[in-house]
Amino acid sequence: MSPAVERIRQEIDQLAPDEVRELFTDLQQEYPLPLLQVEEAAPDLSNLSEADKIKLESLRRDIQLAADSLDRGEGSEIDWDAKLAALHLAHRQRQG
């Protein structure tokens, strides 16, 4: 168990009810993925052009709108197999 997971487990043991501890244990067993280190400081965007800053802000707005939509339960399932099949077919057709 990584030090980060162990620290989280100790915090949960101190603060969380039994149900949350059980959920954490179940998730850890089902998804044994390493925790990612997240950059704490925001990246320096001062070197971006104005056009790139506008694109970035537009992307952030689009992501927030999508997240808000999902929070409201408005998301829809994607049939990834069908989507990939269509992309493969389009690629084959372009290759001729």
N, C-alpha and C positions, 0 to 999 in steps of 0.2 A: 504494500500500500504506500502510495507516495506521501511525502510529508504534508502536502497541501490537503489531500483527502483525509489524512489522519487528524489534522488540525480542525477541519470542518466537522469530522465525526465527534471530536471532543466538544466542540461548541454545541453541536446538536444534543449531545448527551447532557450538557448542562442546561440547555434552554428549552428543548423541544419535548412535546408529549410523546408517548410511546408510539402513536400512529405515525408521526413524522419520522421517527427513528426507523421504524419498519419500512416505510416508503423509501428512505434513503438507502437502506440496505438492499432492498429489492432492485432499485435503480442501479446501484453499484454492481450488482451481480449480473443484471441484464445488459448493461452498457458499460463494460470495463474500459472506457476510454480515458486516456490521460487528460488531466485538466490542462487547459491552455493558459499560458501567461498572457494577460491582456496588458497592452501598453497603457500605463496610467496617465501619461501626459498626452495631450492632443498633439497630433503631428503639426509641424510647421508648414503652413499653407501660404506663407508670405511670398514664396517664389512662383506661385501660380499666376498665370495670365488672367486678366479680367474675364475673358471668355471661359476659361476653365473654372474660375470661381463661380460664374453664373451656372455652368453645367453642374458643378458639384452641389450648389444650393438647390437646383431643380431636382437632382437625384435624391437629395435628402428629403425634399418635400414629397416626392413620389413614394419613397420608402415609408415615410410616416403615414401617408394616406393609405398605403397597402396594409401597414400594421394596424391602423385604426379600423380598417374594414374587417380584418381578420378578428380583431378583438370583439367586433359586433357580430361575429358569426357569419359574415357574408362571403367567406372564402369558398372556393370550389375545388373539388378534387381534380387532379391532373392525371390523365391516363398516359403515364410516361412511356409505356410500351408502344402505344399508338403514335405518340409524338416522335419517338425515336425511329419508328418504322417509316413515318412520313418523311423525316429528315434524310434517312438512308435512301429512300426512293428518289427524292429530289436530287440528292448528290449523284446517284447513278445516272439519272436523266441528264444532268449537266455534263457528266463525263462522256456521255454519248455511247 
